[in-house]
Amino acid sequence: MPTVKISCPHCSRTVSIDASKLPKQRASFGCPGCKGKIVVDPAEFAGDDTPAESKSATPVATTHSDNGGVGPLDLELPPGATLPPGVIIGADTATVAAIRKVVEPYGCELEQLPDAQSARARSQEEVPPLVFYVAGKVTLPPLESLAPITSMAPAERRRTFVVLVGDNVTSLDGRSAFLYLVNVTVATKDVEKIPTIVYSAYDYHNRLYRPLFMAIEADQS
């Protein structure tokens, strides 16, 4: 049976797939080794005479984050995709305005607050699903200015998805996210890609904690 070999862009592991089971359209699946996402475009296997079993797909590059799952930076969001509302904190008015502009088409309204303490106070009324913290050039972790949010009680903290936007951070860097106690990091230069980054990471976060949220809701009812 002809097979195609596909290399994971994260760990270089080679995966063999039955050629007859290739998707008809662009699709993705998790690497059995590192769990990073591999994107397969069937167009890569068409248009030449090379035997299918001799081809090796070159997946579209994606970035893997321990805190946000997999975030393909160059893929389109599915039709009808939406993002939850939230708050945004930061003194860089240009970056704040840019973030609000790129998420608005996805139904995400961001209320601007002066600092993390204000966001913490707001969470006493209603926990914001999303918190964007625009830090500019970040200092070494931890960020004391973000402590009012990152130090929330675990059950409350897990209901808030914190996005750290900084000039000197790498988008979807799981290690940095862990050190800064946030859910996902985004480089300022990648602001235009925030809808894709946040959609993927936020979806992973919700699936991870859905059993916990359901248990808390059942206990409160």
N, C-alpha and C positions, 0 to 999 in steps of 0.2 A: 504494500500500500504506500503510495508516494507521501512523503512528509516534507514539511518545511521547518527550518531551524530558525528560531527567533532568539536573539540575545537580549537579556535584561540590561537596560542602560544604567542600572544602579550597581549591580554586583557582577555583571558579565556572565551570569549563568545562562547556558543554552537550553532552550526548551524546544522539544520536537512536537509538532502538531500535525495531525492527519490533514493533508491538503484538502480533502473533501469537506472538512469541518471549518475551513476558513470563513470568517464572517463575510456577508455580502456588502456590508458597509463598515466604515471605520469603527473599531471597537477596542475595548481594553480589558485586561484581566490582571490579576495579581500574580506576581512572581512567586513560585512555590518556595523559593529560597529566602529572599529578603522581604517579600510582601510588597515591594515597590510595584507601581503600576506600569505595565507594558502596553503601549498603544500599537495596534496593528491596522495598517491601511491596505486593503485588498488591492488597491491600485498599484502597489509596489510589486505585485506578483503578476501583473498583466503587461502585455505589450512587447515581450521578447520571446525567444525560443528556448531559453534556458530551462532544463527540466526542473519541475517544482522541488524535487528532493535536493537539488543542488543550491537552491536559493537560501539566503539568510536575510531575514527582514531587519531593517534598521528602524526600530521604533522611534516615534517622536519623543524627544527628550522630555522627561518629567522630573519633578523634584519630590523627594520623599521627606516627610516630617513625622517624627515620633508623636508629636502632639496633635497634628492635624491630618494624619493619614497621608494620602497622596494628592498632590495638587498639580495637575497638568497646566503649566503656565500658558500654553499656546493653543488650548482647545476652546471651542465655543461651548457656552452653557446650553443645557437642553432647553427646548422651547417652553416658555411659561415659567422658567426658573425664577424664584423669588428669594429675597434675603430678608431677615427679620429687622425690625426697627431697633434703634439703640441710641447710644450717646457717643459723642466725640469730644476729646479733650486735647488741647494743644494751642500753643501760642503762634505757630506758623500758619498764618491765615491763608496763605496760598495753598499749602498742602491740605489743610482742612477743607477748603472750598473744593479742591480737586477730588478729594475722597467723596464728599457729599454728592458731587456731580456724577461720578461714575457709578455710584450705588443707587441713585435715584430711579433709573429706569427699571430696577428690579424691586420696586416697592419699598425700598429701605429708606426711611426717614431718620436722620440723625440729629438729635438735639445737642447743641453745643453747650458744654459746661466748662467752667473755669479751671477745675482741678479734680483730682481723683476723690478728694474728700466729698465734693459735691455729688459725685457719682455714687459714692457709698451712701450718702444721705438719701439719694433718690431710690436706691435699692431697698430702703426700709419701707418705701411706699409700694414699689413694684420693681422686681429685679430686672434690669435691662438685659435682653438676650445678647446684645452686642455692645462691646465697649471698644472704641478705637482710641488709642493713646498715641498722639503724634509727638515724638520725643526729640526730633531733630537729631543731633549727634548724641548718642546714648553713652553714658558712662559705664564703668564696670558694674556688673550685677552685685547685689540687687538694686533696683531702682527705688530709692526711698520715697520718691514722689508718687509712686504707683502703689505703695504699701496699703493705703486704705482699701484698695480693691483686692490685691493679691492676698491680704491677710484675713479675708472674710471667712466665716465658718465654712467647712468643706461642702456641706449640702447647698449652701447659698452660692458659694464660689463656682460650683460646677454648673450652675444655671446661667452663669455669665460667661460668654465667650470673649476673651480679651485679645485684641489684635494690637501688637506693638509695631508702630511704623517709625523707622529710624534711618538716618542717612548712612550709618556705618554698620547696619545689620544685613544679613543675607535672607532673602525671602525663603520661607519654609525651612529654616534651619532649626531642626529639632533640638539640638544641643543648646542653642541660644534661648529658645523658647522655654526649655526646662530651667535654665539658670535665671532667667528673668521672671519666672513664674507666670508666664502668659501662655495662651493657647497656640498662637502662631505669630511669626515675625514676618514683616514685609519691608523690603528696602524702599526708601522714598522714590527711587527711580522706577519702581514697579507699581506705582499707584494705579496706573491704567489697568493693571491685571488683577486688582483687588477683587472684583466680582467673582472671577474664576477661583482665585486662591481661597477666599472666604467661603464660597459655596461648597467646595470640596471638603475643606477642613471642618466647617460647621456641621455638615451632614455626617461626617465620620464621628465627630464629638457627640452628636445627638444619638446616633446608633449605639455608641459605646455606653452612654449613661442612661439610655431609655429604661432599662429594668429598674435602675435606682429611682428615677423620677416617678415611675409608675408605683413603686413601693411606697414612696413618700406620700404621693397623692392618696393612695389607698388607706394609709395610716391616718391621714388628716380627715378623711371622709367619715 
